[in-house]
């Protein structure tokens, strides 16, 4: 992401700092314009709800955001920046995606928590997007899904080895990636029960033209998947010296409803002042993809336009990095995690009731698959656990065969629709006569 306000700074430094002058808007590649044009053939379904203008679930959100852990944020962010780069056409870019997937998969969650994590494979580059999906608890889940996302890929403009050169990209966007992970960690490990599914996206190929998010948003719109709203994080860690930390709310390539609501959650939960009506001036980051697809979208950013980190995506002409971890304020990242938790929890519950948390964390999340998954719907807590076990391991469950078969075949669309689970359905059928899916 590069704001138009930092372009003059980069231009002034080009002759002395960079091997080549940085482009004016590096996201606006030929591939970006092709992706944007392709988006025009789809139209997203309308939001299944009217997005509220004020927060309503403080009793749920406040205990969760109180558990945001700055040392854990720093540890996760530090590890992500230790990849030499996370370029979308490199093996390191792939390895970083798999590491994110694995850290999600290794979260410890209460029994019955329905969390899956997948690598979304793209056709034209090797780095996948990571998608974690946190399912609603019951078969009567609320309509639509809530999505929050960021990107984890890197660019190194000015590097002797080209844009795929080494760059830790701590602020852009290991900071947003770590805020996203901390949000998911808090919800998962504390037994939050969403009323509608929540998805967490770590996008590939943002720096190359928002390519990962455009492909996925187009995919969702073409399948008429109802999305309540999308919240984007991009650069969540830099605080300019001598300024007051704030959350910047952007008003271009976003929708008014989602923007108004993220402003409300930022004021209620982040602990920081809010600076409204900031503008990129062009499609500078992934919220533009969801906006162009016709979905509600919002962007929360680390600062006002004027105080943004000026050296994202670029390195010194000797290849030494500028976007380093010492530029990141971990407490600032924590504020973005709190706001993200507030936004997604509130919207996941609108139209429902305050949930009862699941029991203390004792088991790990479901294994990753190659594609996103549909909701695992259950008819009761017991049947839900049973169906979950069948879905994830194909366990033979003789004693609870009847309940389990009913959960799988009557209420569990994931087991019944996924070819990956063909063996588990047969496993149930082997013990259950008269039950068909």
Order of alpha helices (4+ residues) and beta strands (2+ residues): alpha-alpha-alpha-alpha-alpha-beta-beta-beta-beta-alpha-beta-alpha-beta-beta-alpha-beta-alpha-beta-alpha-beta-alpha-alpha-alpha-alpha
